[in-house]
Amino acid sequence: MPAQFSTYNLDEKYSFDFLKEGKDILVVTIGDSWTWGGGLNGTDPKVEDDFQKTLRLNEVYGAKVAKALDADFLNLSAPGESNGWIANYFEKLVDDFDFSPYKKVFVVITMSEVAREWMDENDVEVDYYNFCADIKSIDDFFAKQSEKISNKVIEIEQKAKQKNLPMVVLKSIAFVEDNYPKGFVNVDKTWQECLLDADNKKYEKFGLYLCQTAVVEKLHWLLEYNNHYYVGNKKVKRDNPTLPEETFKIQRLGLLDKIDKFNYLIYNSNTNTWISEVNRGHPTATGHTIWANYIIGKLDK
């Protein structure tokens, strides 16, 4: 581990990389494996040694932003985590971190693919039968899920304002397309869009908000929640659900085709990594520099 980095804990579950050098500005990046620096160490993050950690922390975009702003740097990120996780740790930051040494705090949130958190401990708890009762498509569900998580992030921003924290929050997206309510994302490009621009590759949007199949594998639960409802303790099957099973199956196949199309694009990019079949697609060191320069430009305004 680089000597200047220490670990920081907001709870007992995760340790985060913290560059604390007594500056009066703090940069906090919150996200998944892209923000963490997946692919920069040349190996699987679960077996990272000190040398590989040094490689990652020297190149991760948040460290570059902090250096440009002469700031301390806290990287609240973890591989494989969800937008619900991002919201939860943003809240832990606002609730529990000691901001007193800093006159300015820049928080850069880079949202992951949609619905990773659905039905797990990081989801915003709702009655899923009511939540899914009126959806007519998988994309309808994705939009409702993104709105639910974005509303939580906005609530946390309001909490930070009520506490008079000297905080500026940038909300961005890792992948090319987003389905958040208008105004939630407050930068004009996504990370992958910046990478494709640098690679002189044109991307025509086709309605894709995730790039892995883990979310697809649990979408069958939509049929349970949309096609049924409860009367007291009795579960009843709907006569005319808004998302019939055959419609769902066709949409799910279409979603898998879109994922294949997107993955072909980024797996053949000069600014996304290819380390192995299970460790690929993350931004390269150049890709982190591209994103860092873009974010610095937004923070300087």
TITILUM-797266 format. One line per field, with one value per residue: residue number from 0; z, x, y of N, C-alpha, C in turn. Coordinates in Angstrom, 3 decimals, m for minus. Layout:
num (NUM	...) $
n.z (Z	...) $
n.x (X	...) $
n.y (Y	...) $
ca.z (Z	...) $
ca.x (X	...) $
ca.y (Y	...) $
c.z (Z	...) $
c.x (X	...) $
c.y (Y	...) $
//
This chain:
num (0	1	2	3	4	5	6	7	8	9	10	11	12	13	14	15	16	17	18	19	20	21	22	23	24	25	26	27	28	29	30	31	32	33	34	35	36	37	38	39	40	41	42	43	44	45	46	47	48	49	50	51	52	53	54	55	56	57	58	59	60	61	62	63	64	65	66	67	68	69	70	71	72	73	74	75	76	77	78	79	80	81	82	83	84	85	86	87	88	89	90	91	92	93	94	95	96	97	98	99	100	101	102	103	104	105	106	107	108	109	110	111	112	113	114	115	116	117	118	119	120	121	122	123	124	125	126	127	128	129	130	131	132	133	134	135	136	137	138	139	140	141	142	143	144	145	146	147	148	149	150	151	152	153	154	155	156	157	158	159	160	161	162	163	164	165	166	167	168	169	170	171	172	173	174	175	176	177	178	179	180	181	182	183	184	185	186	187	188	189	190	191	192	193	194	195	196	197	198	199	200	201	202	203	204	205	206	207	208	209	210	211	212	213	214	215	216	217	218	219	220	221	222	223	224	225	226	227	228	229	230	231	232	233	234	235	236	237	238	239	240	241	242	243	244	245	246	247	248	249	250	251	252	253	254	255	256	257	258	259	260	261	262	263	264	265	266	267	268	269	270	271	272	273	274	275	276	277	278	279	280	281	282	283	284	285	286	287	288	289	290	291	292	293	294	295	296	297	298	299	300) $
n.z (0.000	m0.813	1.066	1.843	1.881	3.963	5.751	5.997	7.890	7.745	8.801	10.021	7.850	5.515	4.355	3.390	1.019	2.010	1.549	3.483	4.137	5.509	4.121	3.205	1.580	0.483	m1.535	m2.356	m3.711	m4.863	m5.634	m7.775	m8.951	m11.021	m10.010	m7.833	m9.079	m10.605	m12.554	m12.862	m11.369	m12.579	m11.841	m10.120	m7.864	m5.384	m4.674	m4.327	m3.816	m1.952	m3.843	m6.144	m5.231	m4.984	m7.699	m8.531	m6.906	m7.672	m10.159	m10.160	m10.829	m8.911	m7.268	m9.038	m9.497	m6.900	m6.609	m8.527	m7.389	m5.060	m2.727	0.050	m0.151	m0.320	m1.055	m1.474	m2.330	m3.883	m5.477	m7.536	m6.301	m5.775	m6.909	m4.797	m2.664	m3.033	m2.430	0.294	1.463	0.895	2.570	5.060	5.030	5.131	7.606	9.499	9.038	9.903	9.049	9.825	9.442	6.894	4.408	2.043	0.337	m2.152	m3.599	m5.675	m7.259	m8.950	m10.625	m10.754	m12.870	m13.415	m10.898	m9.540	m6.797	m6.269	m4.260	m2.353	0.626	0.328	m1.028	m1.330	0.846	m0.081	m0.705	m2.815	m4.422	m4.733	m5.816	m8.304	m9.586	m11.714	m13.849	m17.282	m18.739	m18.779	m18.866	m17.744	m15.088	m14.520	m14.703	m12.561	m10.443	m10.604	m10.145	m7.521	m6.112	m6.808	m5.601	m2.938	m2.842	m3.358	m1.079	0.801	m0.022	0.645	3.392	3.922	3.264	5.231	7.422	6.993	5.626	3.880	1.048	m2.300	m4.740	m7.365	m9.654	m11.537	m14.285	m14.884	m17.224	m20.673	m21.065	m19.294	m17.070	m15.265	m13.372	m14.878	m14.420	m12.239	m12.720	m12.924	m14.655	m18.061	m19.557	m19.623	m18.005	m19.689	m22.117	m22.411	m22.721	m25.135	m26.850	m26.754	m28.024	m30.529	m31.261	m32.263	m30.566	m30.706	m28.952	m27.524	m25.549	m23.157	m19.912	m18.270	m18.102	m17.440	m16.720	m14.247	m13.020	m14.839	m14.326	m12.085	m12.818	m13.289	m11.075	m11.423	m12.672	m10.643	m8.833	m10.392	m11.528	m9.496	m6.467	m3.115	m1.008	2.045	3.759	1.631	m1.456	m4.739	m8.168	m10.896	m13.378	m15.745	m16.064	m16.225	m17.262	m19.086	m19.110	m21.589	m22.960	m21.209	m21.499	m24.159	m24.004	m22.202	m23.660	m25.665	m24.131	m23.372	m25.864	m26.326	m24.286	m25.137	m27.471	m26.460	m24.828	m26.705	m27.869	m25.777	m25.026	m27.084	m27.026	m26.757	m24.393	m22.381	m20.159	m20.645	m18.931	m18.134	m18.769	m16.776	m15.665	m16.960	m19.147	m17.498	m17.081	m18.455	m17.300	m18.825	m19.393	m16.852	m16.508	m18.513	m17.554	m15.085	m15.926	m17.168	m14.973	m13.324	m14.884	m14.583	m11.848	m11.599	m12.577) $
n.x (0.849	0.551	2.465	1.221	m1.487	m4.181	m6.478	m10.013	m12.977	m16.477	m18.215	m18.333	m18.113	m16.727	m13.558	m12.059	m10.036	m8.013	m6.598	m5.044	m3.810	m3.818	m5.027	m7.255	m9.341	m11.524	m11.876	m14.325	m15.051	m17.667	m18.846	m18.918	m16.987	m15.708	m15.148	m13.635	m11.398	m11.139	m9.389	m7.120	m5.031	m4.191	m5.115	m7.362	m9.505	m9.876	m7.551	m5.558	m2.314	0.128	1.762	0.200	m1.965	m0.810	m0.375	m3.033	m4.037	m2.413	m3.362	m6.134	m9.089	m10.092	m7.906	m6.388	m8.036	m8.065	m5.368	m5.121	m6.731	m5.441	m6.115	m7.319	m8.274	m10.899	m11.991	m14.897	m15.874	m16.570	m15.954	m18.485	m20.715	m23.883	m26.315	m28.025	m26.350	m24.466	m26.054	m26.584	m24.010	m23.299	m25.095	m24.138	m21.686	m22.487	m23.787	m21.878	m19.151	m16.316	m16.301	m15.099	m12.358	m12.358	m12.847	m14.111	m15.902	m15.906	m18.059	m18.192	m20.381	m20.698	m22.922	m23.858	m24.769	m28.318	m30.612	m29.144	m29.268	m31.778	m34.121	m32.228	m30.203	m29.503	m31.478	m34.143	m36.672	m39.801	m43.271	m43.226	m45.169	m47.100	m45.435	m44.695	m47.085	m48.246	m46.498	m45.592	m43.564	m40.151	m38.412	m40.044	m40.025	m37.250	m37.049	m38.691	m37.281	m34.856	m35.762	m36.635	m34.215	m32.778	m34.328	m33.762	m31.035	m31.245	m32.647	m30.643	m28.777	m30.244	m30.249	m27.535	m27.359	m29.023	m27.469	m25.544	m23.205	m20.144	m20.517	m20.291	m22.011	m21.556	m23.364	m23.177	m22.924	m21.782	m22.039	m23.241	m25.954	m28.746	m31.577	m32.704	m34.775	m35.378	m32.854	m31.632	m29.053	m26.260	m24.204	m23.035	m22.133	m21.529	m19.254	m18.440	m19.215	m17.416	m15.105	m15.611	m15.761	m13.096	m11.976	m12.841	m15.287	m18.577	m21.640	m24.828	m27.692	m29.696	m31.410	m30.331	m29.464	m27.875	m25.103	m24.434	m25.408	m26.374	m28.460	m30.491	m30.923	m32.533	m34.870	m37.147	m38.710	m40.315	m42.606	m43.863	m44.445	m45.886	m47.935	m49.516	m51.399	m52.266	m54.980	m55.749	m54.263	m54.161	m52.893	m53.536	m54.026	m53.672	m56.131	m55.720	m52.814	m50.547	m48.088	m47.760	m46.700	m45.604	m45.005	m43.092	m41.033	m40.229	m39.269	m37.169	m35.378	m34.772	m33.441	m31.121	m29.887	m29.284	m27.430	m25.320	m24.618	m23.701	m21.572	m19.826	m18.943	m17.543	m15.661	m13.970	m12.597	m10.081	m9.834	m10.964	m10.489	m9.111	m8.638	m9.280	m11.785	m13.610	m12.868	m13.052	m13.645	m13.540	m12.444	m9.261	m5.982	m5.571	m8.237	m9.154	m7.760	m8.915	m11.568	m11.056	m10.034	m12.292	m14.089	m12.666	m12.836	m15.566	m15.776	m14.256	m15.821) $
n.y (m1.195	2.261	4.594	6.947	6.463	5.472	3.320	3.643	3.436	3.268	1.570	m1.828	m3.451	m2.662	m1.455	1.528	3.324	5.983	9.062	11.138	14.136	16.485	18.556	21.286	20.824	18.273	15.434	13.146	10.085	8.048	4.866	1.920	m0.879	0.472	3.044	2.248	1.212	m1.088	m3.453	m1.889	m2.842	m5.116	m7.615	m9.882	m8.226	m9.442	m10.684	m8.867	m7.589	m5.589	m4.248	m4.349	m2.914	m0.439	0.159	0.450	2.596	4.673	5.271	5.537	7.428	9.249	9.877	11.349	13.552	14.623	15.298	17.318	19.265	19.769	18.266	16.248	12.759	10.478	7.297	5.954	3.130	m0.059	m3.177	m4.649	m3.582	m1.860	0.624	1.112	0.485	2.504	4.756	4.182	4.326	6.905	8.169	7.254	8.561	11.288	11.254	10.353	11.025	13.070	16.239	18.546	19.422	20.521	23.021	22.816	20.295	17.958	15.750	13.047	11.142	8.176	6.468	3.013	0.185	m0.332	m1.507	m3.479	m3.668	m4.584	m6.165	m6.855	m6.265	m3.618	m2.352	0.057	m0.378	m1.613	m2.477	m4.993	m6.123	m4.120	m2.184	m3.213	m3.564	m2.112	m2.086	m2.227	m3.185	m4.420	m2.270	m0.295	m1.153	m0.864	1.940	2.775	1.661	3.051	5.633	5.372	4.892	7.192	9.154	8.641	9.346	12.090	12.895	12.508	14.390	16.675	16.380	16.793	19.506	20.583	20.114	21.930	21.299	21.792	21.064	19.950	18.209	16.030	14.166	11.344	8.963	5.666	4.065	4.252	5.077	6.493	6.261	7.965	10.275	13.474	15.868	14.696	13.507	15.522	16.182	16.405	14.265	10.713	8.387	6.220	7.280	9.401	7.875	6.533	8.713	9.555	7.434	7.733	6.584	6.093	6.120	5.032	5.485	2.906	2.206	0.882	m0.029	m1.489	m3.804	m6.363	m9.762	m10.473	m9.052	m9.613	m12.269	m12.361	m11.208	m12.671	m12.549	m10.400	m11.326	m12.725	m10.606	m8.781	m10.281	m11.158	m10.514	m9.543	m10.375	m9.655	m12.242	m13.885	m14.930	m13.862	m14.579	m12.400	m11.706	m10.261	m9.314	m6.494	m7.010	m9.576	m13.036	m14.030	m11.677	m10.642	m12.592	m12.216	m9.590	m9.922	m11.531	m9.695	m7.789	m9.198	m9.424	m6.742	m6.312	m7.966	m6.601	m4.139	m4.981	m6.064	m3.742	m2.327	m4.229	m4.222	m1.911	0.637	1.917	0.499	m2.251	m5.584	m8.270	m10.840	m13.387	m12.945	m10.574	m7.786	m4.972	m2.720	0.723	1.621	2.778	5.062	5.552	6.284	8.660	10.217	10.447	11.674	14.176	15.194	15.400	17.165	19.455	19.975	20.489	22.752	24.746) $
ca.z (0.000	m0.767	2.447	2.174	2.022	5.121	5.582	6.736	8.036	8.162	9.536	10.146	6.645	4.443	4.587	2.211	0.863	2.432	1.457	4.421	4.225	6.178	3.216	3.630	0.602	0.437	m2.650	m2.052	m4.858	m4.422	m6.786	m7.795	m9.304	m11.869	m9.107	m7.008	m9.889	m11.133	m13.762	m12.845	m10.686	m13.399	m11.242	m9.444	m6.653	m4.155	m4.344	m4.510	m2.839	m1.759	m5.096	m7.040	m4.673	m5.365	m9.103	m8.632	m6.282	m8.442	m11.426	m10.024	m11.224	m7.755	m6.826	m9.997	m9.211	m5.636	m6.848	m9.268	m6.498	m3.837	m1.745	0.583	m1.030	0.258	m2.123	m0.947	m3.456	m3.741	m6.678	m7.547	m5.510	m6.486	m6.657	m3.432	m1.805	m3.188	m1.640	1.711	1.960	0.854	3.803	6.170	4.954	5.628	9.018	10.445	8.761	10.514	7.994	10.426	8.930	5.485	4.015	0.852	0.106	m3.448	m3.657	m7.041	m7.258	m10.282	m10.462	m11.413	m13.685	m12.637	m10.255	m8.867	m5.388	m6.148	m3.344	m1.382	1.831	m0.014	m1.720	m0.546	1.115	m0.492	m0.993	m4.225	m5.149	m5.113	m6.619	m9.657	m10.024	m12.932	m14.878	m18.547	m19.392	m17.942	m18.795	m16.740	m13.783	m14.358	m14.464	m11.207	m9.518	m10.631	m9.477	m6.080	m5.577	m6.970	m4.567	m1.688	m2.954	m3.228	0.340	1.523	m0.362	1.457	4.761	3.965	3.285	6.540	8.368	6.562	5.203	2.731	0.112	m3.681	m5.179	m8.775	m9.845	m12.887	m14.664	m15.437	m18.566	m21.653	m21.003	m17.965	m17.059	m14.041	m13.582	m15.422	m13.439	m11.202	m13.157	m13.148	m15.622	m19.382	m20.201	m18.763	m18.085	m20.904	m23.254	m22.530	m23.251	m26.546	m27.558	m26.875	m28.937	m31.811	m31.546	m32.148	m29.873	m30.869	m27.800	m27.871	m24.366	m22.326	m18.642	m17.547	m19.053	m16.953	m16.692	m12.875	m12.797	m15.699	m13.728	m11.057	m13.326	m13.286	m9.927	m11.871	m12.952	m9.348	m8.218	m11.271	m11.887	m8.289	m5.432	m1.878	m0.312	3.377	3.698	0.499	m2.729	m5.838	m9.489	m11.691	m14.645	m16.860	m15.581	m17.180	m17.876	m19.265	m19.137	m22.929	m23.205	m20.400	m22.092	m25.363	m23.578	m21.574	m24.752	m26.293	m23.224	m23.489	m27.141	m26.134	m23.455	m26.012	m28.388	m25.714	m24.383	m27.867	m28.070	m24.781	m24.961	m28.204	m26.860	m26.283	m23.085	m21.414	m19.945	m20.832	m18.163	m18.224	m19.109	m15.663	m15.223	m18.207	m19.386	m16.686	m17.718	m18.300	m16.666	m19.705	m19.188	m15.602	m16.741	m19.313	m16.658	m14.109	m16.570	m17.370	m13.665	m12.896	m15.615	m14.000	m10.509	m11.727	m13.033) $
ca.x (0.000	1.330	2.611	0.332	m2.866	m4.571	m7.822	m11.049	m14.176	m17.748	m18.863	m17.448	m18.168	m15.833	m12.459	m11.896	m8.743	m8.105	m5.378	m5.260	m2.543	m4.007	m5.525	m8.538	m10.325	m11.660	m12.568	m14.885	m15.668	m18.545	m19.247	m18.664	m15.626	m15.087	m14.610	m12.610	m10.195	m11.065	m8.598	m5.885	m3.964	m3.799	m5.496	m8.646	m9.412	m9.905	m6.212	m4.669	m1.242	0.483	2.261	m0.951	m2.766	m0.104	m0.697	m4.415	m4.249	m1.692	m4.048	m7.577	m9.417	m10.278	m6.605	m5.965	m8.841	m7.578	m4.066	m5.340	m7.370	m4.643	m7.110	m7.367	m9.084	m11.549	m12.620	m15.964	m16.290	m16.281	m16.339	m19.712	m21.794	m25.062	m26.729	m28.539	m25.157	m23.926	m26.905	m26.398	m22.722	m23.392	m25.762	m23.205	m20.712	m23.126	m24.145	m20.843	m17.792	m15.939	m15.967	m14.636	m11.086	m12.434	m13.653	m14.856	m15.945	m16.462	m18.493	m18.486	m21.093	m20.813	m23.903	m23.611	m25.904	m29.547	m31.328	m28.290	m29.664	m33.175	m34.461	m31.189	m30.186	m29.269	m32.631	m35.108	m37.725	m41.171	m44.102	m42.911	m46.408	m47.649	m44.430	m44.660	m48.441	m48.681	m45.460	m45.958	m42.344	m38.942	m37.907	m40.858	m39.482	m35.950	m37.269	m39.210	m36.198	m33.902	m36.393	m36.646	m32.869	m32.391	m35.030	m33.013	m29.821	m31.658	m32.944	m29.370	m28.249	m30.967	m29.752	m26.228	m27.620	m29.571	m26.344	m24.635	m21.926	m19.600	m20.453	m20.767	m22.236	m21.733	m23.979	m22.830	m23.250	m20.627	m22.269	m23.595	m27.323	m29.361	m33.043	m33.065	m35.625	m34.670	m32.228	m30.885	m27.655	m25.955	m23.132	m23.620	m21.624	m21.222	m17.858	m18.214	m19.354	m16.124	m14.138	m15.913	m15.361	m11.638	m11.649	m13.475	m16.336	m19.909	m22.596	m26.223	m28.403	m30.759	m32.195	m29.674	m29.086	m27.012	m24.248	m24.174	m26.620	m26.781	m29.791	m31.430	m31.183	m33.578	m36.034	m38.350	m39.526	m41.309	m43.851	m44.499	m44.961	m46.852	m49.051	m50.247	m51.633	m52.764	m56.187	m55.427	m53.126	m54.351	m52.332	m54.490	m53.442	m54.413	m56.688	m55.115	m51.656	m50.006	m46.907	m47.992	m45.478	m45.019	m44.411	m41.871	m40.001	m39.739	m38.486	m35.926	m34.477	m34.307	m32.470	m29.868	m29.273	m28.717	m26.231	m24.276	m24.216	m22.912	m20.326	m18.935	m18.366	m16.542	m14.589	m13.085	m12.217	m8.715	m9.872	m11.522	m9.521	m9.424	m7.671	m9.730	m13.193	m14.419	m12.325	m12.905	m14.581	m13.287	m11.558	m7.813	m5.383	m5.919	m9.659	m9.298	m7.276	m9.951	m12.677	m10.563	m9.964	m13.671	m14.639	m11.951	m13.448	m16.872	m15.592	m13.635	m16.793) $
ca.y (0.000	3.495	5.033	8.061	6.003	4.673	2.778	4.350	2.609	3.854	0.488	m2.982	m4.275	m2.236	m0.536	2.365	3.982	7.389	9.855	12.239	14.869	17.759	19.584	21.852	20.379	16.823	14.806	11.827	9.417	6.960	4.083	0.476	m1.271	1.499	4.061	1.583	1.025	m2.448	m3.607	m1.103	m3.578	m6.260	m8.890	m9.918	m7.405	m10.232	m11.194	m7.722	m7.406	m4.182	m3.687	m4.168	m1.823	0.783	0.408	0.920	3.896	5.682	5.558	5.700	8.802	10.115	10.359	12.375	14.738	15.177	15.930	18.561	20.231	19.823	17.849	14.890	11.908	9.296	6.516	5.096	2.285	m1.485	m3.931	m5.422	m2.996	m1.381	2.003	1.146	0.540	3.858	5.647	3.893	4.811	8.364	8.564	7.028	9.645	12.514	11.099	9.927	11.500	14.344	17.199	19.807	19.958	20.898	24.173	22.421	18.851	17.586	14.361	12.621	9.870	7.579	5.401	1.737	m0.247	m0.252	m2.627	m4.466	m3.767	m4.999	m7.258	m7.204	m5.429	m2.222	m1.791	0.817	m1.358	m1.291	m3.642	m5.256	m6.415	m2.820	m1.479	m3.779	m3.891	m1.435	m2.031	m2.849	m3.657	m4.458	m0.899	0.394	m1.520	m0.210	3.366	2.936	1.347	4.165	6.779	5.081	5.091	8.601	9.920	8.497	10.165	13.489	13.104	12.603	15.716	17.643	16.232	17.461	20.950	20.919	20.080	23.001	20.757	22.542	19.940	20.017	16.835	15.727	12.847	10.917	7.590	4.954	3.538	5.278	5.558	6.500	6.367	8.673	11.456	14.630	16.732	13.975	13.544	16.936	16.384	16.203	13.063	9.585	7.965	5.442	8.195	10.082	6.908	6.303	9.930	9.536	6.335	8.084	5.614	6.641	5.255	5.407	4.931	1.959	1.857	m0.127	0.571	m2.413	m4.528	m7.704	m10.580	m10.803	m8.483	m10.342	m13.579	m12.292	m10.491	m13.504	m12.157	m9.428	m12.047	m12.980	m9.387	m8.127	m11.163	m11.556	m9.520	m10.153	m9.952	m10.144	m13.158	m14.790	m14.477	m14.023	m14.365	m11.417	m12.203	m9.522	m8.551	m5.517	m7.608	m11.013	m13.844	m14.093	m10.353	m10.590	m13.455	m11.541	m8.426	m10.385	m11.918	m8.464	m7.180	m9.950	m9.025	m5.402	m6.459	m8.496	m5.534	m3.161	m5.593	m6.156	m2.417	m1.940	m5.207	m3.939	m0.510	0.874	2.560	m0.457	m3.328	m7.004	m9.047	m12.225	m13.487	m12.451	m9.287	m7.050	m3.892	m1.532	1.695	1.524	3.960	6.184	5.806	7.027	10.016	10.893	10.776	12.649	15.488	15.654	15.792	18.389	20.548	20.277	21.040	24.061	25.744) $
c.z (0.000	0.639	2.811	2.355	3.322	4.824	6.467	6.741	8.459	8.898	9.586	8.870	5.631	4.973	3.288	2.211	1.137	2.360	2.284	4.686	4.822	5.270	3.750	2.612	0.616	m0.824	m2.202	m3.333	m4.338	m5.657	m6.640	m8.213	m10.229	m10.996	m8.245	m7.769	m10.391	m12.444	m13.744	m12.223	m11.446	m12.855	m10.688	m8.146	m5.361	m3.742	m4.521	m3.418	m2.782	m3.047	m6.051	m6.547	m5.010	m6.812	m9.238	m8.098	m6.964	m9.669	m11.294	m10.193	m10.036	m7.225	m7.745	m9.779	m7.937	m5.818	m7.548	m8.372	m5.203	m2.636	m1.139	m0.266	m0.286	m0.850	m1.514	m2.092	m3.165	m4.999	m6.484	m6.816	m6.383	m6.206	m5.276	m2.421	m1.843	m2.350	m0.141	2.247	1.804	2.140	5.018	6.208	5.561	7.124	9.950	10.206	9.437	9.421	8.533	9.888	7.556	5.249	2.778	0.677	m1.243	m3.427	m5.100	m6.973	m8.693	m10.157	m11.288	m12.326	m12.807	m12.023	m9.660	m7.441	m5.194	m5.291	m2.434	m0.263	1.528	m0.776	m0.755	m0.378	0.720	m0.525	m2.476	m5.041	m5.597	m6.082	m8.078	m10.274	m11.381	m14.038	m16.128	m19.277	m18.385	m17.795	m17.829	m15.331	m13.532	m14.017	m13.038	m10.172	m9.455	m9.944	m7.962	m5.457	m5.683	m5.942	m3.228	m1.714	m2.760	m1.774	1.151	1.222	0.483	2.917	4.927	4.017	4.639	7.614	8.043	6.217	3.958	1.519	m1.253	m4.184	m6.692	m8.885	m11.313	m13.076	m15.231	m16.900	m19.476	m21.417	m19.571	m18.092	m15.799	m14.348	m14.034	m14.314	m12.364	m11.530	m13.513	m13.857	m16.987	m20.141	m19.170	m18.930	m19.380	m22.158	m23.485	m23.133	m24.739	m27.383	m27.785	m27.865	m30.341	m32.242	m31.298	m31.484	m30.094	m29.791	m28.240	m26.637	m23.532	m21.068	m17.751	m18.553	m18.567	m16.836	m15.276	m12.554	m13.594	m15.043	m12.636	m11.539	m13.361	m12.110	m10.309	m12.151	m11.666	m8.836	m9.072	m11.493	m10.695	m7.375	m4.220	m1.449	1.097	3.300	2.500	m0.783	m3.861	m7.158	m10.283	m12.987	m15.845	m16.367	m16.654	m17.858	m17.999	m19.434	m20.518	m23.310	m22.467	m21.046	m23.336	m24.988	m22.955	m22.632	m25.462	m25.451	m23.311	m24.798	m27.016	m25.310	m24.294	m26.937	m27.683	m25.303	m25.524	m28.084	m27.058	m24.663	m26.132	m28.199	m26.349	m24.887	m22.034	m21.344	m20.398	m20.126	m18.237	m18.586	m18.013	m15.146	m16.462	m18.260	m18.550	m17.435	m17.450	m17.539	m17.502	m19.534	m17.902	m15.752	m17.520	m18.415	m15.617	m14.716	m16.804	m16.048	m13.154	m13.596	m15.069	m12.626	m10.538	m12.090	m11.870) $
c.x (0.886	1.323	1.596	m1.119	m3.052	m5.947	m8.782	m12.303	m15.371	m18.611	m17.871	m17.346	m17.082	m14.734	m12.193	m10.526	m8.889	m6.721	m5.599	m3.938	m2.717	m4.455	m6.853	m9.646	m10.338	m12.415	m13.029	m15.484	m16.459	m19.000	m18.945	m17.230	m14.941	m14.423	m13.495	m11.301	m10.031	m10.298	m7.278	m4.720	m3.533	m4.217	m6.908	m8.540	m9.375	m8.523	m5.168	m3.598	m0.863	0.975	1.104	m1.869	m2.132	m0.395	m2.081	m4.563	m3.472	m2.475	m5.531	m7.957	m9.554	m8.974	m6.097	m6.743	m8.336	m6.239	m4.231	m5.924	m6.594	m5.514	m6.771	m8.357	m9.580	m12.308	m13.626	m16.508	m15.909	m16.738	m17.661	m20.881	m22.790	m25.328	m27.351	m27.409	m24.552	m24.727	m26.679	m25.093	m22.576	m24.050	m24.867	m22.149	m21.298	m23.396	m22.943	m19.439	m17.554	m15.462	m15.297	m13.287	m11.199	m13.331	m14.484	m14.763	m16.626	m16.791	m18.867	m19.093	m21.194	m21.686	m23.537	m24.788	m27.151	m29.928	m30.434	m28.774	m31.037	m33.313	m33.305	m31.168	m29.985	m30.423	m33.427	m36.340	m39.097	m41.974	m43.940	m44.157	m47.082	m46.718	m44.476	m46.040	m48.803	m47.631	m45.909	m44.743	m41.213	m38.373	m38.729	m40.329	m38.148	m36.121	m37.772	m38.117	m35.192	m34.477	m36.375	m35.279	m32.455	m33.093	m34.305	m31.744	m30.158	m31.994	m31.664	m28.688	m28.928	m30.515	m28.406	m26.396	m28.150	m28.494	m25.291	m23.244	m21.439	m19.415	m21.036	m20.869	m22.418	m22.298	m23.835	m23.186	m22.002	m20.849	m22.876	m24.969	m27.848	m30.864	m33.526	m34.004	m34.789	m34.130	m31.448	m29.394	m27.316	m24.622	m23.683	m23.088	m21.447	m19.749	m17.599	m18.352	m18.059	m15.069	m14.362	m15.541	m13.856	m11.167	m12.228	m14.512	m17.695	m20.831	m23.989	m27.039	m29.554	m31.483	m31.606	m29.132	m28.271	m26.204	m23.875	m25.498	m27.105	m28.165	m30.838	m31.844	m32.246	m34.830	m37.303	m39.267	m40.550	m42.648	m44.600	m45.180	m46.007	m48.105	m49.889	m50.463	m52.218	m54.090	m56.075	m54.171	m53.179	m53.780	m53.282	m53.771	m54.315	m54.920	m56.000	m53.946	m51.131	m48.740	m47.130	m46.667	m44.829	m44.362	m43.096	m40.748	m39.394	m38.850	m37.161	m34.923	m33.920	m33.262	m31.124	m29.150	m28.623	m27.431	m25.073	m23.731	m23.319	m21.566	m19.337	m18.219	m17.264	m15.411	m13.617	m12.646	m10.783	m8.688	m10.619	m10.608	m10.047	m8.331	m7.998	m11.208	m14.090	m13.948	m12.026	m13.914	m14.370	m12.400	m10.088	m7.300	m5.666	m7.378	m9.935	m8.820	m8.301	m11.104	m12.259	m10.534	m11.360	m14.255	m13.968	m12.538	m14.797	m16.747	m14.988	m14.626	m17.504) $
c.y (1.246	4.064	6.106	7.645	5.225	4.081	3.553	3.489	3.452	2.834	m0.668	m3.805	m3.939	m1.330	0.217	3.035	5.472	8.029	11.114	12.930	16.263	18.890	20.144	21.614	18.854	16.426	13.425	11.267	8.215	6.191	2.612	0.203	m0.268	2.558	3.493	1.428	m0.388	m2.496	m2.873	m1.861	m4.827	m7.602	m8.797	m9.118	m8.202	m10.725	m10.094	m7.674	m5.925	m3.528	m3.407	m3.054	m0.479	1.149	1.025	2.342	5.012	6.131	5.842	7.174	9.741	10.679	11.469	13.675	15.412	15.888	17.269	19.659	20.448	19.452	16.499	14.085	10.686	8.575	5.536	4.249	0.844	m2.206	m4.669	m4.803	m2.238	0.094	2.159	1.226	1.939	4.848	5.438	4.457	6.320	8.857	8.364	8.127	10.913	12.430	11.024	10.479	12.850	15.299	18.461	20.299	20.612	22.107	23.879	20.914	18.618	16.094	14.042	11.228	9.378	6.340	4.174	1.398	m0.398	m1.596	m3.705	m4.723	m4.381	m6.259	m7.657	m6.158	m3.949	m1.586	m0.903	m0.068	m0.829	m2.598	m3.935	m5.580	m5.115	m2.095	m1.927	m3.967	m3.306	m1.402	m2.788	m3.424	m3.739	m3.054	m0.048	0.113	m0.831	1.266	3.612	2.665	2.493	5.398	6.590	5.350	6.544	9.479	9.824	9.346	11.645	13.820	13.275	13.932	16.790	17.584	16.939	18.983	21.388	20.933	21.137	22.472	21.506	21.630	20.312	18.586	16.794	14.323	12.467	9.455	6.929	4.588	4.608	5.882	5.555	6.700	7.070	9.839	12.644	15.509	16.015	13.956	14.987	17.171	15.968	14.998	11.962	9.219	7.214	6.307	8.958	9.150	6.668	7.520	9.935	8.485	6.557	7.042	6.243	5.630	5.810	4.709	4.029	1.436	0.749	0.526	m0.365	m3.220	m5.924	m8.466	m10.901	m10.255	m9.254	m11.653	m13.536	m11.562	m11.336	m13.177	m11.091	m10.096	m12.377	m11.709	m8.685	m8.979	m11.604	m10.360	m10.243	m9.524	m10.510	m10.998	m14.095	m14.179	m14.836	m13.754	m13.398	m12.048	m11.555	m8.676	m7.598	m6.002	m9.120	m11.766	m13.862	m12.769	m10.215	m11.394	m12.813	m10.352	m8.843	m10.837	m10.692	m7.755	m7.884	m9.609	m7.650	m5.461	m6.978	m7.407	m4.519	m3.739	m5.756	m4.828	m2.126	m2.956	m5.064	m2.480	m0.412	1.470	1.740	m1.673	m4.683	m7.789	m10.529	m12.214	m12.928	m11.097	m8.455	m5.903	m2.650	m0.542	1.396	2.743	5.203	6.563	6.561	8.463	10.839	11.348	11.809	14.047	16.065	16.168	17.062	19.611	20.949	20.918	22.443	25.153	26.415) $
//
